[in-house]
């Protein structure tokens, strides 16, 4: 039976290995979200930092509400960011589950 520390090492080793495989998808989704966030920032006349902040708050479905797009086009783009964020988080969660399965396979 492996110790907790060994189990964590295995998990992170598998997680890193799987992340390297799907990294083009993950980085593409993040880049896509940032581009859409920049478009919203331009339309809403927000600063770059506000646009990035809004993008990640929306993509992670946190939605603090301190920044909210006013234009219809910006709101539609925000929906695309939110859906792609759900996809990204699902992908990372699936990666974690798969890594945990492999790390505990022999237990």
N, CA, C and O atoms as CSV, one atom per row, in Angstrom:
chain,resi,resn,atom,element,x,y,z
A,1,UNK,N,N,0.838,-1.183,0.000
A,1,UNK,CA,C,0.000,0.000,0.000
A,1,UNK,C,C,0.883,1.246,0.000
A,1,UNK,O,O,1.814,1.352,0.799
A,2,UNK,N,N,0.597,2.163,-0.873
A,2,UNK,CA,C,1.391,3.370,-1.015
A,2,UNK,C,C,1.006,4.402,0.047
A,2,UNK,O,O,-0.136,4.457,0.503
A,3,UNK,N,N,1.988,5.213,0.423
A,3,UNK,CA,C,1.725,6.284,1.381
A,3,UNK,C,C,0.998,7.434,0.671
A,3,UNK,O,O,0.929,7.487,-0.557
A,4,UNK,N,N,0.467,8.335,1.469
A,4,UNK,CA,C,-0.222,9.499,0.903
A,4,UNK,C,C,0.711,10.329,0.028
A,4,UNK,O,O,0.320,10.809,-1.037
A,5,UNK,N,N,1.949,10.492,0.491
A,5,UNK,CA,C,2.911,11.277,-0.279
A,5,UNK,C,C,3.204,10.612,-1.622
A,5,UNK,O,O,3.300,11.288,-2.647
A,6,UNK,N,N,3.345,9.294,-1.614
A,6,UNK,CA,C,3.593,8.571,-2.872
A,6,UNK,C,C,2.380,8.663,-3.798
A,6,UNK,O,O,2.529,8.801,-5.012
A,7,UNK,N,N,1.196,8.587,-3.228
A,7,UNK,CA,C,-0.030,8.690,-4.020
A,7,UNK,C,C,-0.126,10.071,-4.679
A,7,UNK,O,O,-0.497,10.177,-5.848
A,8,UNK,N,N,0.208,11.128,-3.927
A,8,UNK,CA,C,0.191,12.480,-4.487
A,8,UNK,C,C,1.200,12.610,-5.621
A,8,UNK,O,O,0.908,13.205,-6.658
A,9,UNK,N,N,2.396,12.047,-5.414
A,9,UNK,CA,C,3.422,12.103,-6.462
A,9,UNK,C,C,2.942,11.404,-7.725
A,9,UNK,O,O,3.134,11.913,-8.829
A,10,UNK,N,N,2.325,10.250,-7.570
A,10,UNK,CA,C,1.786,9.533,-8.729
A,10,UNK,C,C,0.714,10.346,-9.431
A,10,UNK,O,O,0.711,10.480,-10.654
A,11,UNK,N,N,-0.206,10.892,-8.625
A,11,UNK,CA,C,-1.286,11.688,-9.201
A,11,UNK,C,C,-0.725,12.839,-10.032
A,11,UNK,O,O,-1.121,13.027,-11.183
A,12,UNK,N,N,0.189,13.604,-9.455
A,12,UNK,CA,C,0.723,14.753,-10.178
A,12,UNK,C,C,1.560,14.333,-11.391
A,12,UNK,O,O,1.589,15.044,-12.396
A,13,UNK,N,N,2.227,13.204,-11.305
A,13,UNK,CA,C,2.980,12.699,-12.457
A,13,UNK,C,C,2.024,12.358,-13.605
A,13,UNK,O,O,2.267,12.735,-14.751
A,14,UNK,N,N,0.940,11.645,-13.293
A,14,UNK,CA,C,-0.055,11.323,-14.329
A,14,UNK,C,C,-0.767,12.577,-14.825
A,14,UNK,O,O,-1.017,12.714,-16.022
A,15,UNK,N,N,-1.094,13.488,-13.916
A,15,UNK,CA,C,-1.768,14.721,-14.303
A,15,UNK,C,C,-0.899,15.507,-15.280
A,15,UNK,O,O,-1.386,15.986,-16.305
A,16,UNK,N,N,0.374,15.637,-14.964
A,16,UNK,CA,C,1.295,16.368,-15.835
A,16,UNK,C,C,1.410,15.676,-17.195
A,16,UNK,O,O,1.422,16.339,-18.233
A,17,UNK,N,N,1.493,14.362,-17.188
A,17,UNK,CA,C,1.616,13.607,-18.437
A,17,UNK,C,C,0.382,13.803,-19.318
A,17,UNK,O,O,0.512,14.013,-20.524
A,18,UNK,N,N,-0.806,13.735,-18.730
A,18,UNK,CA,C,-2.040,13.929,-19.492
A,18,UNK,C,C,-2.201,15.380,-19.941
A,18,UNK,O,O,-2.692,15.647,-21.037
A,19,UNK,N,N,-1.787,16.307,-19.091
A,19,UNK,CA,C,-1.887,17.723,-19.451
A,19,UNK,C,C,-1.022,18.033,-20.671
A,19,UNK,O,O,-1.403,18.854,-21.506
A,20,UNK,N,N,0.123,17.393,-20.779
A,20,UNK,CA,C,0.977,17.599,-21.947
A,20,UNK,C,C,0.285,17.142,-23.230
A,20,UNK,O,O,0.508,17.716,-24.296
A,21,UNK,N,N,-0.548,16.118,-23.132
A,21,UNK,CA,C,-1.258,15.608,-24.306
A,21,UNK,C,C,-2.351,16.579,-24.733
A,21,UNK,O,O,-2.503,16.852,-25.923
A,22,UNK,N,N,-3.114,17.102,-23.776
A,22,UNK,CA,C,-4.246,17.958,-24.137
A,22,UNK,C,C,-3.909,19.451,-24.072
A,22,UNK,O,O,-4.795,20.292,-24.227
A,23,UNK,N,N,-2.641,19.782,-23.846
A,23,UNK,CA,C,-2.255,21.179,-23.734
A,23,UNK,C,C,-2.659,22.020,-24.945
A,23,UNK,O,O,-3.083,23.160,-24.754
A,24,UNK,N,N,-2.552,21.523,-26.177
A,24,UNK,CA,C,-3.008,22.357,-27.308
A,24,UNK,C,C,-4.483,22.742,-27.199
A,24,UNK,O,O,-4.859,23.852,-27.574
A,25,UNK,N,N,-5.311,21.847,-26.695
A,25,UNK,CA,C,-6.738,22.151,-26.534
A,25,UNK,C,C,-6.930,23.164,-25.412
A,25,UNK,O,O,-7.666,24.138,-25.572
A,26,UNK,N,N,-6.275,22.938,-24.285
A,26,UNK,CA,C,-6.406,23.837,-23.131
A,26,UNK,C,C,-5.912,25.236,-23.485
A,26,UNK,O,O,-6.599,26.224,-23.225
A,27,UNK,N,N,-4.734,25.319,-24.073
A,27,UNK,CA,C,-4.189,26.635,-24.406
A,27,UNK,C,C,-5.031,27.310,-25.493
A,27,UNK,O,O,-5.191,28.530,-25.479
A,28,UNK,N,N,-5.563,26.531,-26.425
A,28,UNK,CA,C,-6.436,27.100,-27.449
A,28,UNK,C,C,-7.707,27.684,-26.860
A,28,UNK,O,O,-8.139,28.766,-27.258
A,29,UNK,N,N,-8.307,26.973,-25.913
A,29,UNK,CA,C,-9.513,27.484,-25.254
A,29,UNK,C,C,-9.228,28.755,-24.454
A,29,UNK,O,O,-10.013,29.703,-24.487
A,30,UNK,N,N,-8.111,28.771,-23.741
A,30,UNK,CA,C,-7.756,29.963,-22.961
A,30,UNK,C,C,-7.477,31.139,-23.897
A,30,UNK,O,O,-7.923,32.258,-23.642
A,31,UNK,N,N,-6.743,30.887,-24.972
A,31,UNK,CA,C,-6.475,31.945,-25.942
A,31,UNK,C,C,-7.752,32.472,-26.576
A,31,UNK,O,O,-7.920,33.681,-26.737
A,32,UNK,N,N,-8.655,31.560,-26.939
A,32,UNK,CA,C,-9.953,31.915,-27.514
A,32,UNK,C,C,-10.730,32.808,-26.547
A,32,UNK,O,O,-11.307,33.816,-26.956
A,33,UNK,N,N,-10.745,32.439,-25.272
A,33,UNK,CA,C,-11.445,33.227,-24.264
A,33,UNK,C,C,-10.832,34.615,-24.123
A,33,UNK,O,O,-11.555,35.606,-24.009
A,34,UNK,N,N,-9.507,34.690,-24.131
A,34,UNK,CA,C,-8.848,35.985,-23.981
A,34,UNK,C,C,-9.107,36.898,-25.175
A,34,UNK,O,O,-9.285,38.105,-25.010
A,35,UNK,N,N,-9.127,36.326,-26.373
A,35,UNK,CA,C,-9.438,37.130,-27.557
A,35,UNK,C,C,-10.863,37.673,-27.466
A,35,UNK,O,O,-11.103,38.853,-27.725
A,36,UNK,N,N,-11.801,36.809,-27.100
A,36,UNK,CA,C,-13.185,37.269,-26.948
A,36,UNK,C,C,-13.304,38.312,-25.836
A,36,UNK,O,O,-14.061,39.274,-25.960
A,37,UNK,N,N,-12.559,38.119,-24.761
A,37,UNK,CA,C,-12.559,39.100,-23.675
A,37,UNK,C,C,-11.998,40.442,-24.127
A,37,UNK,O,O,-12.475,41.494,-23.701
A,38,UNK,N,N,-10.984,40.405,-24.991
A,38,UNK,CA,C,-10.423,41.648,-25.528
A,38,UNK,C,C,-11.451,42.365,-26.401
A,38,UNK,O,O,-11.543,43.592,-26.378
A,39,UNK,N,N,-12.219,41.601,-27.165
A,39,UNK,CA,C,-13.273,42.200,-27.984
A,39,UNK,C,C,-14.317,42.873,-27.093
A,39,UNK,O,O,-14.744,43.995,-27.365
A,40,UNK,N,N,-14.721,42.183,-26.032
A,40,UNK,CA,C,-15.678,42.782,-25.100
A,40,UNK,C,C,-15.085,44.028,-24.462
A,40,UNK,O,O,-15.761,45.049,-24.340
A,41,UNK,N,N,-13.825,43.947,-24.056
A,41,UNK,CA,C,-13.163,45.106,-23.458
A,41,UNK,C,C,-13.143,46.298,-24.404
A,41,UNK,O,O,-13.339,47.439,-23.984
A,42,UNK,N,N,-12.906,46.026,-25.684
A,42,UNK,CA,C,-12.911,47.099,-26.676
A,42,UNK,C,C,-14.313,47.690,-26.839
A,42,UNK,O,O,-14.482,48.909,-26.858
A,43,UNK,N,N,-15.301,46.828,-26.953
A,43,UNK,CA,C,-16.676,47.300,-27.137
A,43,UNK,C,C,-17.184,48.087,-25.932
A,43,UNK,O,O,-17.908,49.072,-26.077
A,44,UNK,N,N,-16.795,47.638,-24.750
A,44,UNK,CA,C,-17.277,48.276,-23.516
A,44,UNK,C,C,-16.344,49.377,-23.020
A,44,UNK,O,O,-16.618,50.026,-22.010
A,45,UNK,N,N,-15.246,49.581,-23.736
A,45,UNK,CA,C,-14.244,50.598,-23.362
A,45,UNK,C,C,-13.657,50.342,-21.975
A,45,UNK,O,O,-13.505,51.263,-21.173
A,46,UNK,N,N,-13.332,49.083,-21.705
A,46,UNK,CA,C,-12.686,48.708,-20.458
A,46,UNK,C,C,-11.181,48.693,-20.664
A,46,UNK,O,O,-10.705,48.614,-21.796
A,47,UNK,N,N,-10.433,48.769,-19.571
A,47,UNK,CA,C,-8.978,48.623,-19.653
A,47,UNK,C,C,-8.639,47.162,-19.935
A,47,UNK,O,O,-9.492,46.283,-19.813
A,48,UNK,N,N,-7.402,46.917,-20.309
A,48,UNK,CA,C,-6.960,45.551,-20.598
A,48,UNK,C,C,-7.098,44.676,-19.356
A,48,UNK,O,O,-7.548,43.534,-19.450
A,49,UNK,N,N,-6.717,45.200,-18.201
A,49,UNK,CA,C,-6.811,44.407,-16.972
A,49,UNK,C,C,-8.272,44.091,-16.633
A,49,UNK,O,O,-8.572,42.994,-16.161
A,50,UNK,N,N,-9.165,45.029,-16.865
A,50,UNK,CA,C,-10.584,44.763,-16.618
A,50,UNK,C,C,-11.123,43.704,-17.573
A,50,UNK,O,O,-11.919,42.852,-17.176
A,51,UNK,N,N,-10.692,43.756,-18.822
A,51,UNK,CA,C,-11.149,42.768,-19.810
A,51,UNK,C,C,-10.651,41.368,-19.450
A,51,UNK,O,O,-11.399,40.396,-19.550
A,52,UNK,N,N,-9.396,41.268,-19.033
A,52,UNK,CA,C,-8.846,39.964,-18.637
A,52,UNK,C,C,-9.564,39.452,-17.392
A,52,UNK,O,O,-9.939,38.281,-17.319
A,53,UNK,N,N,-9.750,40.324,-16.426
A,53,UNK,CA,C,-10.456,39.967,-15.197
A,53,UNK,C,C,-11.868,39.474,-15.518
A,53,UNK,O,O,-12.288,38.427,-15.025
A,54,UNK,N,N,-12.600,40.227,-16.343
A,54,UNK,CA,C,-13.946,39.835,-16.726
A,54,UNK,C,C,-13.944,38.480,-17.427
A,54,UNK,O,O,-14.821,37.649,-17.187
A,55,UNK,N,N,-12.965,38.263,-18.285
A,55,UNK,CA,C,-12.884,36.997,-19.025
A,55,UNK,C,C,-12.759,35.818,-18.075
A,55,UNK,O,O,-13.495,34.840,-18.209
A,56,UNK,N,N,-11.842,35.891,-17.119
A,56,UNK,CA,C,-11.643,34.756,-16.223
A,56,UNK,C,C,-12.786,34.588,-15.227
A,56,UNK,O,O,-13.153,33.462,-14.890
A,57,UNK,N,N,-13.349,35.690,-14.756
A,57,UNK,CA,C,-14.494,35.593,-13.846
A,57,UNK,C,C,-15.681,34.957,-14.571
A,57,UNK,O,O,-16.424,34.172,-13.982
A,58,UNK,N,N,-15.854,35.295,-15.837
A,58,UNK,CA,C,-16.954,34.735,-16.621
A,58,UNK,C,C,-16.664,33.284,-17.002
A,58,UNK,O,O,-17.542,32.430,-16.889
A,59,UNK,N,N,-15.443,32.999,-17.451
A,59,UNK,CA,C,-15.090,31.642,-17.881
A,59,UNK,C,C,-15.164,30.649,-16.723
A,59,UNK,O,O,-15.540,29.493,-16.913
A,60,UNK,N,N,-14.809,31.098,-15.541
A,60,UNK,CA,C,-14.871,30.213,-14.373
A,60,UNK,C,C,-16.257,30.202,-13.743
A,60,UNK,O,O,-16.462,29.586,-12.697
A,61,UNK,N,N,-17.196,30.875,-14.371
A,61,UNK,CA,C,-18.597,30.991,-13.934
A,61,UNK,C,C,-18.716,31.508,-12.497
A,61,UNK,O,O,-19.604,31.100,-11.749
A,62,UNK,N,N,-17.820,32.396,-12.134
A,62,UNK,CA,C,-17.895,33.025,-10.815
A,62,UNK,C,C,-18.909,34.158,-10.868
A,62,UNK,O,O,-19.831,34.207,-10.055
A,63,UNK,N,N,-18.740,35.068,-11.825
A,63,UNK,CA,C,-19.703,36.131,-12.066
A,63,UNK,C,C,-19.940,37.050,-10.890
A,63,UNK,O,O,-21.050,37.095,-10.360
A,64,UNK,N,N,-18.934,37.778,-10.473
A,64,UNK,CA,C,-19.099,38.706,-9.350
A,64,UNK,C,C,-20.107,39.803,-9.650
A,64,UNK,O,O,-20.806,40.255,-8.743
A,65,UNK,N,N,-20.200,40.238,-10.891
A,65,UNK,CA,C,-21.148,41.268,-11.260
A,65,UNK,C,C,-20.620,42.680,-11.167
A,65,UNK,O,O,-21.350,43.627,-11.457
A,66,UNK,N,N,-19.362,42.850,-10.766
A,66,UNK,CA,C,-18.804,44.198,-10.686
A,66,UNK,C,C,-18.548,44.785,-12.069
A,66,UNK,O,O,-18.575,46.003,-12.240
A,67,UNK,N,N,-18.301,43.934,-13.052
A,67,UNK,CA,C,-18.207,44.354,-14.449
A,67,UNK,C,C,-19.282,43.588,-15.216
A,67,UNK,O,O,-19.346,42.360,-15.162
A,68,UNK,N,N,-20.108,44.319,-15.916
A,68,UNK,CA,C,-21.162,43.675,-16.698
A,68,UNK,C,C,-21.269,44.382,-18.039
A,68,UNK,O,O,-21.374,45.608,-18.092
A,69,UNK,N,N,-21.242,43.614,-19.125
A,69,UNK,CA,C,-21.366,44.250,-20.441
A,69,UNK,C,C,-22.749,44.868,-20.635
A,69,UNK,O,O,-23.759,44.318,-20.194
A,70,UNK,N,N,-22.774,45.997,-21.290
A,70,UNK,CA,C,-24.026,46.717,-21.524
A,70,UNK,C,C,-24.587,46.448,-22.928
A,70,UNK,O,O,-25.802,46.432,-23.122
A,71,UNK,N,N,-23.717,46.242,-23.879
A,71,UNK,CA,C,-24.131,46.056,-25.270
A,71,UNK,C,C,-24.584,44.613,-25.502
A,71,UNK,O,O,-24.074,43.684,-24.877
A,72,UNK,N,N,-25.533,44.442,-26.397
A,72,UNK,CA,C,-26.055,43.109,-26.723
A,72,UNK,C,C,-24.948,42.224,-27.296
A,72,UNK,O,O,-24.838,41.054,-26.932
A,73,UNK,N,N,-24.129,42.779,-28.192
A,73,UNK,CA,C,-23.042,41.996,-28.795
A,73,UNK,C,C,-22.076,41.501,-27.721
A,73,UNK,O,O,-21.635,40.353,-27.759
A,74,UNK,N,N,-21.750,42.371,-26.767
A,74,UNK,CA,C,-20.847,41.981,-25.679
A,74,UNK,C,C,-21.458,40.878,-24.824
A,74,UNK,O,O,-20.756,39.966,-24.386
A,75,UNK,N,N,-22.738,40.959,-24.589
A,75,UNK,CA,C,-23.416,39.942,-23.782
A,75,UNK,C,C,-23.418,38.588,-24.491
A,75,UNK,O,O,-23.252,37.550,-23.850
A,76,UNK,N,N,-23.602,38.600,-25.793
A,76,UNK,CA,C,-23.583,37.336,-26.558
A,76,UNK,C,C,-22.176,36.729,-26.548
A,76,UNK,O,O,-22.011,35.515,-26.429
A,77,UNK,N,N,-21.181,37.585,-26.675
A,77,UNK,CA,C,-19.793,37.102,-26.620
A,77,UNK,C,C,-19.496,36.549,-25.225
A,77,UNK,O,O,-18.798,35.543,-25.096
A,78,UNK,N,N,-20.016,37.191,-24.188
A,78,UNK,CA,C,-19.812,36.706,-22.816
A,78,UNK,C,C,-20.407,35.315,-22.636
A,78,UNK,O,O,-19.856,34.500,-21.896
A,79,UNK,N,N,-21.524,35.034,-23.304
A,79,UNK,CA,C,-22.110,33.690,-23.252
A,79,UNK,C,C,-21.160,32.658,-23.856
A,79,UNK,O,O,-21.018,31.552,-23.333
A,80,UNK,N,N,-20.518,33.024,-24.950
A,80,UNK,CA,C,-19.556,32.107,-25.584
A,80,UNK,C,C,-18.370,31.865,-24.647
A,80,UNK,O,O,-17.882,30.740,-24.539
A,81,UNK,N,N,-17.909,32.915,-23.974
A,81,UNK,CA,C,-16.818,32.755,-23.001
A,81,UNK,C,C,-17.249,31.811,-21.884
A,81,UNK,O,O,-16.481,30.940,-21.476
A,82,UNK,N,N,-18.466,31.979,-21.393
A,82,UNK,CA,C,-18.958,31.131,-20.303
A,82,UNK,C,C,-19.056,29.668,-20.737
A,82,UNK,O,O,-18.636,28.775,-20.002
A,83,UNK,N,N,-19.601,29.421,-21.915
A,83,UNK,CA,C,-19.714,28.039,-22.392
A,83,UNK,C,C,-18.344,27.409,-22.628
A,83,UNK,O,O,-18.139,26.236,-22.317
A,84,UNK,N,N,-17.411,28.176,-23.172
A,84,UNK,CA,C,-16.073,27.623,-23.380
A,84,UNK,C,C,-15.371,27.404,-22.036
A,84,UNK,O,O,-14.542,26.502,-21.909
A,85,UNK,N,N,-15.700,28.226,-21.035
A,85,UNK,CA,C,-15.142,28.032,-19.694
A,85,UNK,C,C,-15.659,26.759,-19.049
A,85,UNK,O,O,-14.914,26.049,-18.375
A,86,UNK,N,N,-16.939,26.471,-19.258
A,86,UNK,CA,C,-17.506,25.214,-18.748
A,86,UNK,C,C,-16.812,24.028,-19.414
A,86,UNK,O,O,-16.483,23.041,-18.757
A,87,UNK,N,N,-16.598,24.134,-20.707
A,87,UNK,CA,C,-15.884,23.087,-21.434
A,87,UNK,C,C,-14.467,22.908,-20.892
A,87,UNK,O,O,-14.015,21.779,-20.696
A,88,UNK,N,N,-13.774,24.003,-20.651
A,88,UNK,CA,C,-12.411,23.949,-20.136
A,88,UNK,C,C,-12.364,23.326,-18.742
A,88,UNK,O,O,-11.510,22.482,-18.469
A,89,UNK,N,N,-13.270,23.732,-17.867
A,89,UNK,CA,C,-13.284,23.186,-16.507
A,89,UNK,C,C,-13.655,21.702,-16.515
A,89,UNK,O,O,-13.123,20.924,-15.724
A,90,UNK,N,N,-14.559,21.315,-17.400
A,90,UNK,CA,C,-14.888,19.893,-17.539
A,90,UNK,C,C,-13.698,19.081,-18.006
A,90,UNK,O,O,-13.484,17.956,-17.553
A,91,UNK,N,N,-12.932,19.650,-18.907
A,91,UNK,CA,C,-11.739,18.982,-19.411
A,91,UNK,C,C,-10.701,18.797,-18.306
A,91,UNK,O,O,-10.100,17.730,-18.182
A,92,UNK,N,N,-10.497,19.827,-17.518
A,92,UNK,CA,C,-9.532,19.746,-16.405
A,92,UNK,C,C,-10.028,18.764,-15.340
A,92,UNK,O,O,-9.233,18.009,-14.780
A,93,UNK,N,N,-11.332,18.767,-15.055
A,93,UNK,CA,C,-11.883,17.823,-14.079
A,93,UNK,C,C,-11.726,16.390,-14.572
A,93,UNK,O,O,-11.358,15.505,-13.799
A,94,UNK,N,N,-12.002,16.156,-15.853
A,94,UNK,CA,C,-11.831,14.813,-16.415
A,94,UNK,C,C,-10.374,14.380,-16.358
A,94,UNK,O,O,-10.075,13.210,-16.114
A,95,UNK,N,N,-9.478,15.314,-16.582
A,95,UNK,CA,C,-8.045,15.030,-16.489
A,95,UNK,C,C,-7.673,14.624,-15.065
A,95,UNK,O,O,-6.897,13.690,-14.860
A,96,UNK,N,N,-8.230,15.331,-14.089
A,96,UNK,CA,C,-7.967,14.993,-12.694
A,96,UNK,C,C,-8.518,13.630,-12.310
A,96,UNK,O,O,-7.861,12.866,-11.603
A,97,UNK,N,N,-9.715,13.327,-12.771
A,97,UNK,CA,C,-10.322,12.019,-12.468
A,97,UNK,C,C,-9.498,10.902,-13.089
A,97,UNK,O,O,-9.209,9.898,-12.439
A,98,UNK,N,N,-9.124,11.081,-14.342
A,98,UNK,CA,C,-8.322,10.049,-15.024
A,98,UNK,C,C,-6.973,9.859,-14.335
A,98,UNK,O,O,-6.505,8.732,-14.177
A,99,UNK,N,N,-6.359,10.950,-13.932
A,99,UNK,CA,C,-5.071,10.861,-13.248
A,99,UNK,C,C,-5.205,10.160,-11.908
A,99,UNK,O,O,-4.341,9.368,-11.532
A,100,UNK,N,N,-6.281,10.444,-11.185
A,100,UNK,CA,C,-6.524,9.780,-9.905
A,100,UNK,C,C,-6.781,8.294,-10.103
A,100,UNK,O,O,-6.312,7.477,-9.310
A,101,UNK,N,N,-7.522,7.928,-11.153
A,101,UNK,CA,C,-7.762,6.523,-11.453
A,101,UNK,C,C,-6.450,5.788,-11.710
A,101,UNK,O,O,-6.239,4.685,-11.204
A,102,UNK,N,N,-5.577,6.401,-12.493
A,102,UNK,CA,C,-4.310,5.752,-12.790
A,102,UNK,C,C,-3.395,5.711,-11.574
A,102,UNK,O,O,-2.658,4.743,-11.389
A,103,UNK,N,N,-3.434,6.749,-10.744
A,103,UNK,CA,C,-2.570,6.791,-9.565
A,103,UNK,C,C,-2.989,5.744,-8.537
A,103,UNK,O,O,-2.156,5.256,-7.774
A,104,UNK,N,N,-4.271,5.397,-8.514
A,104,UNK,CA,C,-4.767,4.442,-7.519
A,104,UNK,C,C,-5.088,3.067,-8.125
A,104,UNK,O,O,-5.719,2.230,-7.481
A,105,UNK,N,N,-4.658,2.854,-9.335
A,105,UNK,CA,C,-4.982,1.621,-10.051
A,105,UNK,C,C,-4.524,0.368,-9.315
A,105,UNK,O,O,-5.229,-0.642,-9.317
A,106,UNK,N,N,-3.373,0.420,-8.695
A,106,UNK,CA,C,-2.808,-0.775,-8.053
A,106,UNK,C,C,-3.287,-0.960,-6.627
A,106,UNK,O,O,-2.969,-1.964,-5.989
A,107,UNK,N,N,-4.040,-0.011,-6.125
A,107,UNK,CA,C,-4.487,-0.073,-4.712
A,107,UNK,C,C,-5.634,-1.019,-4.539
A,107,UNK,O,O,-6.129,-1.191,-3.425
